[in-house]
Amino acid sequence: MNLKTAERLLEYRKKAGLSQEELAERIGVSRQAVSKWERAEASPDTDNLIALADVYGVTLDELVKGRQEEAPDSPKETEDFTCDVTDEKRGKTVHIVGPKGIHIESEGNEVHIDKNGVFVKDNKGNTVKRDVPLPNGHIFPGNNKSASKLHYAFKHFPYPILTVIAYILFGCFNICGGWSFGWLVFLSIPLYYTLVDAIFKRNASHFAYPVLVTMVYLYLGFFRSAWHPMWLLFLTIPFYYFFCEFIKKIVQKL
């Protein structure tokens, strides 16, 4: 890797407010690897370059080659112009301002898209902002870092290790059927991670409800001999997802 590219990687990391340890954890490499990249002692492979570009919110070309300067003979930006489009029935107004961007205002909601990024404000005062140009049409939250870090922490919590410990305890002390039936605890692994996603993404359909139904059915079958009529629990699965979509549509209309 040449020195300029290494300096660029260092610049982007500092601009993102990340330490070498935080960056390494986010893309799944060691801190020493990040340090070598930034000292031009080694080069990241293609997968790591893509991961870095995604973290920094830039394109792969910008990460490797830097931002391209405008050629001296290239035409200048066109003159500013303003165009307002209004939907009288819905009361929605779209302001298009020449090369500077697009500004949308509707029922207290605002969306501003320009060369500096995307700024979104809803009628409840919640905002989402990205201060650098967005790659691939993604919007990154700028004022919800604490929630993102908490989500990341829960997603990377070693819950499977707890289930192994629980299974050993169940077997040694003959709890919940001991070795024979204690393995049911492993079904809680997808329940944990999908519940985390459902909570932080505010979408109940992310939860692995069929796994929960299977776990309950096996428990009632093994310990209560209630194989029948407890199979009826599986009929609740389509109703669960129907209810999730129904609630989602209601929330979107609010």
C-alpha positions as a Markdown table, in Angstrom:
| # | Residue | x | y | z |
|---|---|---|---|---|
| 1 | Met | 0.0 | 0.0 | 0.0 |
| 2 | Asn | 1.3 | 3.5 | -0.8 |
| 3 | Leu | 1.7 | 6.1 | 1.8 |
| 4 | Lys | -1.1 | 8.3 | 0.5 |
| 5 | Thr | -3.6 | 5.6 | 0.8 |
| 6 | Ala | -2.4 | 4.8 | 4.3 |
| 7 | Glu | -2.8 | 8.4 | 5.3 |
| 8 | Arg | -6.2 | 8.4 | 3.8 |
| 9 | Leu | -7.3 | 5.5 | 5.9 |
| 10 | Leu | -6.0 | 7.2 | 9.0 |
| 11 | Glu | -7.9 | 10.4 | 8.1 |
| 12 | Tyr | -11.2 | 8.6 | 7.5 |
| 13 | Arg | -10.9 | 6.7 | 10.8 |
| 14 | Lys | -10.3 | 9.9 | 12.8 |
| 15 | Lys | -13.1 | 11.6 | 10.9 |
| 16 | Ala | -15.4 | 8.8 | 11.9 |
| 17 | Gly | -14.4 | 9.2 | 15.5 |
| 18 | Leu | -13.2 | 5.6 | 15.9 |
| 19 | Ser | -10.1 | 4.2 | 17.7 |
| 20 | Gln | -8.1 | 1.4 | 16.1 |
| 21 | Glu | -9.6 | -1.1 | 18.5 |
| 22 | Glu | -13.2 | 0.0 | 17.7 |
| 23 | Leu | -12.6 | -0.1 | 14.0 |
| 24 | Ala | -11.0 | -3.5 | 14.2 |
| 25 | Glu | -13.9 | -4.9 | 16.2 |
| 26 | Arg | -16.4 | -3.5 | 13.8 |
| 27 | Ile | -14.9 | -5.1 | 10.7 |
| 28 | Gly | -13.7 | -8.2 | 12.4 |
| 29 | Val | -9.9 | -7.9 | 12.2 |
| 30 | Ser | -7.1 | -7.3 | 14.8 |
| 31 | Arg | -6.0 | -3.9 | 16.0 |
| 32 | Gln | -2.5 | -4.7 | 14.7 |
| 33 | Ala | -3.9 | -5.2 | 11.2 |
| 34 | Val | -5.5 | -1.7 | 11.3 |
| 35 | Ser | -2.2 | -0.2 | 12.6 |
| 36 | Lys | -0.2 | -1.8 | 9.8 |
| 37 | Trp | -2.7 | -0.5 | 7.1 |
| 38 | Glu | -2.3 | 3.0 | 8.5 |
| 39 | Arg | 1.5 | 2.8 | 8.5 |
| 40 | Ala | 1.6 | 1.4 | 4.9 |
| 41 | Glu | 3.2 | -1.8 | 6.2 |
| 42 | Ala | 0.3 | -4.0 | 4.8 |
| 43 | Ser | -2.7 | -3.7 | 2.5 |
| 44 | Pro | -6.3 | -4.7 | 3.4 |
| 45 | Asp | -7.8 | -7.3 | 1.1 |
| 46 | Thr | -10.9 | -6.6 | -1.0 |
| 47 | Asp | -13.4 | -7.7 | 1.6 |
| 48 | Asn | -11.8 | -5.5 | 4.2 |
| 49 | Leu | -11.7 | -2.5 | 1.8 |
| 50 | Ile | -15.4 | -2.9 | 1.2 |
| 51 | Ala | -16.0 | -3.1 | 4.9 |
| 52 | Leu | -13.9 | 0.0 | 5.5 |
| 53 | Ala | -15.8 | 2.0 | 2.8 |
| 54 | Asp | -19.1 | 1.0 | 4.4 |
| 55 | Val | -18.0 | 2.1 | 7.9 |
| 56 | Tyr | -16.6 | 5.4 | 6.6 |
| 57 | Gly | -19.6 | 6.1 | 4.4 |
| 58 | Val | -17.6 | 6.5 | 1.2 |
| 59 | Thr | -17.3 | 4.7 | -2.1 |
| 60 | Leu | -14.5 | 2.2 | -2.7 |
| 61 | Asp | -12.9 | 4.5 | -5.3 |
| 62 | Glu | -12.9 | 7.4 | -2.8 |
| 63 | Leu | -11.3 | 5.2 | -0.2 |
| 64 | Val | -8.5 | 3.9 | -2.5 |
| 65 | Lys | -8.0 | 6.9 | -4.8 |
| 66 | Gly | -9.3 | 9.8 | -2.8 |
| 67 | Arg | -11.9 | 12.3 | -3.9 |
| 68 | Gln | -11.4 | 13.2 | -7.6 |
| 69 | Glu | -10.7 | 16.9 | -8.2 |
| 70 | Glu | -12.7 | 18.6 | -10.8 |
| 71 | Ala | -10.9 | 18.9 | -14.1 |
| 72 | Pro | -9.9 | 22.4 | -15.1 |
| 73 | Asp | -11.8 | 22.2 | -18.4 |
| 74 | Ser | -14.9 | 20.6 | -16.9 |
| 75 | Pro | -18.1 | 22.8 | -17.1 |
| 76 | Lys | -19.1 | 24.7 | -14.0 |
| 77 | Glu | -22.3 | 23.9 | -12.1 |
| 78 | Thr | -25.5 | 25.2 | -13.7 |
| 79 | Glu | -27.1 | 28.2 | -12.3 |
| 80 | Asp | -29.4 | 27.8 | -9.4 |
| 81 | Phe | -33.1 | 27.4 | -10.1 |
| 82 | Thr | -36.1 | 26.7 | -7.9 |
| 83 | Cys | -39.1 | 24.5 | -8.7 |
| 84 | Asp | -42.0 | 23.9 | -6.3 |
| 85 | Val | -44.4 | 21.0 | -6.9 |
| 86 | Thr | -47.5 | 20.9 | -4.7 |
| 87 | Asp | -50.1 | 18.2 | -4.2 |
| 88 | Glu | -53.2 | 20.2 | -3.2 |
| 89 | Lys | -55.2 | 17.2 | -2.1 |
| 90 | Arg | -52.5 | 15.9 | 0.3 |
| 91 | Gly | -50.9 | 19.2 | 1.1 |
| 92 | Lys | -47.5 | 18.0 | 0.1 |
| 93 | Thr | -44.9 | 20.4 | -1.3 |
| 94 | Val | -41.6 | 19.4 | -3.0 |
| 95 | His | -38.9 | 22.1 | -3.4 |
| 96 | Ile | -36.2 | 21.3 | -6.0 |
| 97 | Val | -33.3 | 23.7 | -5.8 |
| 98 | Gly | -31.0 | 23.4 | -8.8 |
| 99 | Pro | -27.8 | 21.5 | -8.2 |
| 100 | Lys | -27.9 | 22.2 | -4.4 |
| 101 | Gly | -30.4 | 19.5 | -3.6 |
| 102 | Ile | -34.0 | 18.4 | -3.0 |
| 103 | His | -36.1 | 19.7 | -0.1 |
| 104 | Ile | -39.4 | 18.0 | 0.8 |
| 105 | Glu | -41.9 | 19.3 | 3.3 |
| 106 | Ser | -45.1 | 17.5 | 4.1 |
| 107 | Glu | -47.4 | 17.7 | 7.2 |
| 108 | Gly | -44.6 | 18.7 | 9.5 |
| 109 | Asn | -42.1 | 16.2 | 8.0 |
| 110 | Glu | -39.0 | 17.4 | 6.3 |
| 111 | Val | -36.4 | 15.7 | 4.1 |
| 112 | His | -33.3 | 17.6 | 2.8 |
| 113 | Ile | -30.9 | 15.9 | 0.3 |
| 114 | Asp | -27.9 | 17.8 | -0.9 |
| 115 | Lys | -24.2 | 17.4 | -1.4 |
| 116 | Asn | -23.6 | 17.3 | 2.3 |
| 117 | Gly | -25.8 | 14.3 | 2.8 |
| 118 | Val | -29.3 | 13.6 | 4.1 |
| 119 | Phe | -31.3 | 15.4 | 6.8 |
| 120 | Val | -34.6 | 14.0 | 7.9 |
| 121 | Lys | -37.0 | 15.5 | 10.5 |
| 122 | Asp | -40.4 | 14.1 | 11.3 |
| 123 | Asn | -43.4 | 15.8 | 12.8 |
| 124 | Lys | -42.4 | 14.5 | 16.2 |
| 125 | Gly | -39.1 | 16.3 | 16.2 |
| 126 | Asn | -37.0 | 13.2 | 15.6 |
| 127 | Thr | -34.0 | 13.7 | 13.3 |
| 128 | Val | -31.7 | 11.6 | 11.2 |
| 129 | Lys | -28.6 | 13.3 | 9.7 |
| 130 | Arg | -25.6 | 12.2 | 7.7 |
| 131 | Asp | -22.9 | 14.8 | 7.3 |
| 132 | Val | -21.0 | 13.2 | 4.4 |
| 133 | Pro | -22.1 | 12.1 | 1.0 |
| 134 | Leu | -24.1 | 8.8 | 1.2 |
| 135 | Pro | -22.9 | 5.7 | -0.8 |
| 136 | Asn | -25.3 | 3.3 | -2.4 |
| 137 | Gly | -28.4 | 5.2 | -1.2 |
| 138 | His | -28.0 | 4.4 | 2.5 |
| 139 | Ile | -29.1 | 6.6 | 5.3 |
| 140 | Phe | -27.0 | 6.4 | 8.5 |
| 141 | Pro | -28.4 | 7.7 | 11.8 |
| 142 | Gly | -26.3 | 10.5 | 13.2 |
| 143 | Asn | -28.1 | 11.1 | 16.6 |
| 144 | Asn | -28.8 | 7.6 | 17.7 |
| 145 | Lys | -25.3 | 6.4 | 18.4 |
| 146 | Ser | -26.1 | 5.1 | 21.9 |
| 147 | Ala | -28.9 | 2.9 | 20.6 |
| 148 | Ser | -26.7 | 1.6 | 17.8 |
| 149 | Lys | -23.9 | 0.7 | 20.3 |
| 150 | Leu | -26.4 | -1.0 | 22.6 |
| 151 | His | -27.8 | -3.0 | 19.7 |
| 152 | Tyr | -24.3 | -4.0 | 18.7 |
| 153 | Ala | -23.5 | -5.0 | 22.3 |
| 154 | Phe | -26.6 | -7.2 | 22.6 |
| 155 | Lys | -26.0 | -8.8 | 19.1 |
| 156 | His | -22.5 | -9.7 | 20.1 |
| 157 | Phe | -23.3 | -10.9 | 23.6 |
| 158 | Pro | -22.1 | -14.6 | 23.9 |
| 159 | Tyr | -25.5 | -16.0 | 24.6 |
| 160 | Pro | -24.8 | -19.4 | 23.2 |
| 161 | Ile | -22.1 | -19.9 | 25.9 |
| 162 | Leu | -24.8 | -19.3 | 28.5 |
| 163 | Thr | -27.0 | -21.9 | 27.0 |
| 164 | Val | -24.1 | -24.4 | 27.1 |
| 165 | Ile | -23.6 | -23.6 | 30.8 |
| 166 | Ala | -27.3 | -23.9 | 31.4 |
| 167 | Tyr | -27.4 | -27.3 | 29.7 |
| 168 | Ile | -24.5 | -28.6 | 31.8 |
| 169 | Leu | -26.3 | -27.4 | 35.0 |
| 170 | Phe | -29.5 | -29.0 | 33.9 |
| 171 | Gly | -27.8 | -32.3 | 33.3 |
| 172 | Cys | -25.7 | -32.3 | 36.5 |
| 173 | Phe | -28.6 | -31.4 | 38.8 |
| 174 | Asn | -31.4 | -33.1 | 36.8 |
| 175 | Ile | -33.2 | -29.8 | 36.1 |
| 176 | Cys | -35.8 | -29.5 | 33.3 |
| 177 | Gly | -35.4 | -33.2 | 32.3 |
| 178 | Gly | -31.6 | -33.3 | 32.8 |
| 179 | Trp | -29.5 | -34.4 | 29.9 |
| 180 | Ser | -32.4 | -36.0 | 28.1 |
| 181 | Phe | -34.5 | -32.8 | 27.6 |
| 182 | Gly | -32.3 | -30.0 | 28.7 |
| 183 | Trp | -31.2 | -29.5 | 25.1 |
| 184 | Leu | -34.4 | -27.6 | 24.6 |
| 185 | Val | -32.5 | -24.6 | 26.0 |
| 186 | Phe | -30.5 | -24.4 | 22.8 |
| 187 | Leu | -33.7 | -23.4 | 21.0 |
| 188 | Ser | -33.6 | -20.1 | 22.9 |
| 189 | Ile | -30.5 | -19.0 | 20.9 |
| 190 | Pro | -32.4 | -17.8 | 17.8 |
| 191 | Leu | -35.1 | -16.4 | 20.1 |
| 192 | Tyr | -32.6 | -14.2 | 21.9 |
| 193 | Tyr | -31.0 | -12.7 | 18.8 |
| 194 | Thr | -34.2 | -12.2 | 16.8 |
| 195 | Leu | -35.8 | -10.6 | 19.9 |
| 196 | Val | -32.9 | -8.1 | 20.0 |
| 197 | Asp | -33.5 | -7.3 | 16.4 |
| 198 | Ala | -37.2 | -7.0 | 16.9 |
| 199 | Ile | -36.8 | -4.5 | 19.8 |
| 200 | Phe | -34.1 | -2.3 | 18.2 |
| 201 | Lys | -35.6 | -2.3 | 14.8 |
| 202 | Arg | -39.1 | -1.9 | 16.2 |
| 203 | Asn | -40.5 | -4.7 | 14.0 |
| 204 | Ala | -42.0 | -7.7 | 15.8 |
| 205 | Ser | -41.9 | -9.7 | 12.6 |
| 206 | His | -38.1 | -10.1 | 13.1 |
| 207 | Phe | -38.8 | -12.3 | 16.1 |
| 208 | Ala | -38.5 | -16.0 | 15.5 |
| 209 | Tyr | -42.0 | -16.8 | 16.6 |
| 210 | Pro | -42.2 | -20.3 | 15.0 |
| 211 | Val | -39.1 | -21.3 | 17.0 |
| 212 | Leu | -40.9 | -20.2 | 20.2 |
| 213 | Val | -44.0 | -22.2 | 19.2 |
| 214 | Thr | -41.8 | -25.3 | 18.6 |
| 215 | Met | -40.0 | -24.9 | 21.9 |
| 216 | Val | -43.3 | -24.6 | 23.8 |
| 217 | Tyr | -44.8 | -27.5 | 22.0 |
| 218 | Leu | -41.9 | -29.8 | 22.7 |
| 219 | Tyr | -41.9 | -28.8 | 26.4 |
| 220 | Leu | -45.6 | -29.5 | 26.8 |
| 221 | Gly | -45.2 | -32.7 | 24.9 |
| 222 | Phe | -42.2 | -34.0 | 26.9 |
| 223 | Phe | -43.2 | -32.9 | 30.4 |
| 224 | Arg | -47.1 | -32.8 | 30.2 |
| 225 | Ser | -47.7 | -35.4 | 27.5 |
| 226 | Ala | -49.8 | -32.8 | 25.8 |
| 227 | Trp | -48.9 | -33.6 | 22.2 |
| 228 | His | -52.6 | -33.3 | 21.4 |
| 229 | Pro | -54.2 | -30.8 | 21.2 |
| 230 | Met | -51.1 | -28.6 | 21.7 |
| 231 | Trp | -50.2 | -29.0 | 18.0 |
| 232 | Leu | -52.9 | -26.3 | 17.5 |
| 233 | Leu | -50.2 | -23.8 | 18.7 |
| 234 | Phe | -48.7 | -23.9 | 15.2 |
| 235 | Leu | -51.9 | -22.5 | 13.8 |
| 236 | Thr | -51.1 | -19.2 | 15.6 |
| 237 | Ile | -48.0 | -18.6 | 13.5 |
| 238 | Pro | -49.7 | -17.0 | 10.4 |
| 239 | Phe | -51.9 | -15.0 | 12.8 |
| 240 | Tyr | -48.8 | -13.7 | 14.6 |
| 241 | Tyr | -47.3 | -12.3 | 11.4 |
| 242 | Phe | -50.6 | -11.0 | 10.1 |
| 243 | Phe | -51.0 | -9.1 | 13.4 |
| 244 | Cys | -47.4 | -7.8 | 13.0 |
| 245 | Glu | -48.1 | -6.4 | 9.6 |
| 246 | Phe | -51.5 | -5.0 | 10.7 |
| 247 | Ile | -49.8 | -3.1 | 13.6 |
| 248 | Lys | -47.0 | -1.9 | 11.3 |
| 249 | Lys | -49.5 | -0.4 | 8.8 |
| 250 | Ile | -51.4 | 1.4 | 11.6 |
| 251 | Val | -48.2 | 2.9 | 13.0 |
| 252 | Gln | -47.2 | 4.1 | 9.5 |
| 253 | Lys | -50.4 | 5.9 | 9.2 |
| 254 | Leu | -50.1 | 7.7 | 12.5 |
